Amino acid sequence: MPNDIIDEQAANLCHNIAWLRRHYGLTKKEMALTLGLGVRGLSMIENGVIPKSMSVVHLDIIARLSGTSIRSLFGERLGED
C-alpha cells in the first residue's frame, strides 16, 4: 500500500508539472531553462519518470512560479475538475 501512494504522488507530480507548463504557455525549452533542467530531463518528467537530477530546489521553483506549495504539486491532478 505505501508504494501505491508514492507511485500515485509521483504520477501526480509529473502530471502537474506538465499541466503547469502548458497552462502558462511555456515551451519545454523555456520551462527547462527556468528550472535549471535540461529539455531531456523535463521530457522525462512529463512522461512520468522523475530524473535523479531533480531536487527540492526544482520543486521550490515550480511551486513559487505557480503560486502553490510543493506539497500540492504531489496532491490532486491539476486541470481535472
C-alpha positions in Angstrom: 0.0 0.0 0.0 2.7 2.6 0.8 4.3 2.1 -2.6 1.0 2.7 -4.3 0.7 6.0 -2.5 4.2 7.0 -3.5 3.6 6.0 -7.1 0.4 8.0 -7.2 2.0 11.0 -5.8 4.9 10.8 -8.2 2.5 10.4 -11.1 0.6 13.5 -9.8 3.8 15.5 -9.7 4.7 14.6 -13.2 1.2 15.4 -14.5 1.1 18.7 -12.6 4.4 19.9 -13.9 3.4 19.2 -17.5 0.0 20.8 -16.9 1.6 23.9 -15.4 3.9 24.3 -18.3 1.1 24.1 -20.8 -1.2 26.3 -18.6 1.4 29.1 -18.6 2.1 28.6 -22.4 5.8 27.7 -21.9 7.8 25.6 -24.4 9.7 22.7 -22.9 12.9 24.6 -23.6 11.6 27.7 -21.7 10.4 25.6 -18.7 13.6 23.6 -18.6 15.7 26.8 -18.6 13.6 28.3 -15.9 14.0 25.2 -13.7 17.7 24.7 -14.5 16.9 21.3 -16.0 17.7 20.0 -19.5 14.9 19.6 -22.0 15.5 15.8 -21.8 15.0 15.9 -18.1 11.8 17.8 -18.4 10.6 15.5 -21.1 11.3 12.5 -18.8 9.2 14.2 -16.1 6.3 14.9 -18.4 6.4 11.2 -19.4 6.2 10.1 -15.8 9.8 9.5 -14.9 11.5 11.6 -12.3 15.2 12.0 -13.2 17.8 11.7 -10.5 18.9 15.2 -11.2 15.6 16.7 -10.0 15.8 18.1 -6.5 13.7 20.0 -4.0 15.2 23.2 -5.4 13.4 22.4 -8.7 10.2 21.7 -6.9 10.5 25.0 -5.0 10.9 26.9 -8.2 7.9 25.3 -9.7 5.8 25.9 -6.6 6.8 29.6 -6.4 6.2 30.2 -10.1 2.8 28.7 -9.9 1.8 30.2 -6.6 1.3 26.9 -4.9 3.2 24.7 -2.4 5.5 21.8 -3.0 3.0 19.6 -1.1 0.2 20.5 -3.5 2.3 19.5 -6.5 2.1 15.9 -5.2 -1.6 16.3 -4.5 -4.6 16.2 -6.8 -4.0 16.5 -10.5 -4.4 20.0 -11.8 -6.9 20.6 -14.7 -9.0 17.6 -13.8 -12.1 19.3 -12.2 
